[in-house]
């Protein structure tokens, strides 16, 4: 009798799970149709997603950067019959890998026959890669998004070797900001130039997260976003014991970015072990909260030990509890420039480094292998002769060291022109022009 009761209980539980899954997926279908009826911005990353490929298409990036909207835009333009599931849903987060076939069955009930499956925030499900592999072998076209670098890249490399293509997505660029707010990015008139500069002043202070750009959120948005990343994307995966200390470290890194990271300093400041500090730093990078820029050097140990961390969006540098960051306009300008460089050069598998020696520094070196393609310096204001000389000196020494002759100095509003320093030509350009006319 007890055995029969257990069988009945398990059958009822399976039925309830199936009903819950179907309910969640049905509501998600309605919700996404409603969201896509609103104004959206076409994003350049769309052209790198190939829905006809036999390889899984993977879009990765920080939470709330617009990954889902981008993917739906691409799907809508393809005319393919598709089904959609968002695993960032409390009704689905407890699913195990073996239950994903129940999800597939429910999707057929809701969408009918389909050839493309869009799996949103798939990293929330254990053993997800086994399910994806099986669907790829069955001939499905698969589109995946995720917000955790290790979970996606590690398991993709291990289990989907040679069967996936990755596209990185960041929050809105300034050009996308202008597109959404209908600000002209091409005309060269006094009025349009003034409107662009005013728009950049706002963008520089608020950041590029789509919800903020669209003015659909409250003042707590950044703080809530960081909270969700810490507790949902990191804590749930790693079961961090000292979660309060971990959150303090997150805030500290965002408050001081961009800055060089010293793990021993973190250990002493927060009273944790060196290994714990190192682990915590890894988790923060995996969640795409920060971007690591390594020091330019042919020696691997120097590149590994000397990394500089930048917030993945300059909006994260403030608008949080205990931020106390002020305007930080120079650091914001530098961060904006780095993210733009990442947008442009990631797709070409180019690396970004910083240059530093005992005499000078240069903010960014764009490299392909061991060849330096461009050296970039970012300075908010070079009207002071000492500042101007320092920035040009950094470019000069980095150029001599690397042999690179393409030198760029980005400022807030210095008019575009070329200067010659020690026989080297330096292109000085205002950041608005540089952002709106990227040299790809």
SULTA-V752257 format. One record per backbone hydrogen bond with DSSP energy under -1.0 kcal/mol. CO is the residue of the C=O (numbers start at 1). NH is the residue of the N-H. Records with the same first field share a line. If there is no record, write none. Layout:
# SULTA-V752257
CO=NH + NH
This chain:
# SULTA-V752257
1=5
2=6
3=7
4=8
5=9
6=10
7=11
8=12
9=13
10=14
11=15
12=16
13=17
14=18
15=19
16=20
17=21
18=22
19=23
20=24
21=25
22=26
23=27
24=28
25=29
26=30
27=31
28=32
29=33
30=34
31=35
32=36
35=38
43=46
44=47
45=48
46=49
50=53
56=165
57=144
58=167
59=146
60=169
62=65
66=70
67=71
68=72
69=73
70=74
71=75
72=76
73=77
75=79
81=115 + 116
83=118
85=120
87=89
89=92 + 93
92=95
96=99
97=100
99=103
100=104
101=105
102=106
103=107
104=108
105=109
106=110
107=111
108=112
115=141
116=83
117=143
118=85
119=145
120=87
121=124
122=125
125=128
127=130
128=132
129=133
130=134
131=135
132=136
133=137
134=138
135=140
136=139
141=117
142=57
143=119
144=59
145=122
146=61
148=152
149=153
150=154
151=155
152=156
153=157
154=158
155=159
156=160
160=163
163=56
165=58
167=60
173=177
174=178
175=179
176=180
177=181
178=183
179=182
189=193
190=194
191=195
192=196
193=197
194=198
195=199
196=200
197=201
198=202
199=203
200=204
202=206
203=207
208=172
209=212 + 213
210=214
211=216
212=215
218=221
220=224
221=225
222=226
223=227
224=228
225=229
226=230
227=231
228=232 + 233
230=235
234=238
235=239
241=243
242=246
243=247
244=248
245=249
246=250
247=251
248=252
249=253
250=254
251=255
252=256
259=309
262=266
263=267
264=268
265=269
266=270
267=272
273=277
274=278
275=279
276=280
277=281
278=282
279=283
280=284
281=285
282=286
283=287
284=289
285=288
286=149
289=312
291=310
293=308
294=354
299=303
300=304
301=305
302=306
306=295
307=261
308=293
309=259
310=291
313=316
314=317
320=323
328=332
329=333
330=334
331=335
332=336
333=337
334=338
335=339
336=340
337=341
338=342
339=343
340=344
341=345
342=346
345=350
346=349
351=367
353=365
354=296
355=362
360=357
362=355
364=376
365=353
366=373 + 374
367=351
368=371
371=368
374=366
375=408
376=364
377=410
380=412
384=388
385=389
386=390
387=391
388=392
389=393
390=394
391=395
392=396
393=397
394=398
395=399
396=400
397=401
398=402
399=403
406=375
407=427
408=377
409=429
410=379
411=431
417=428
419=426
421=424
424=421
426=419
427=409
428=417
429=411
430=434
431=435
432=436
433=437
438=440
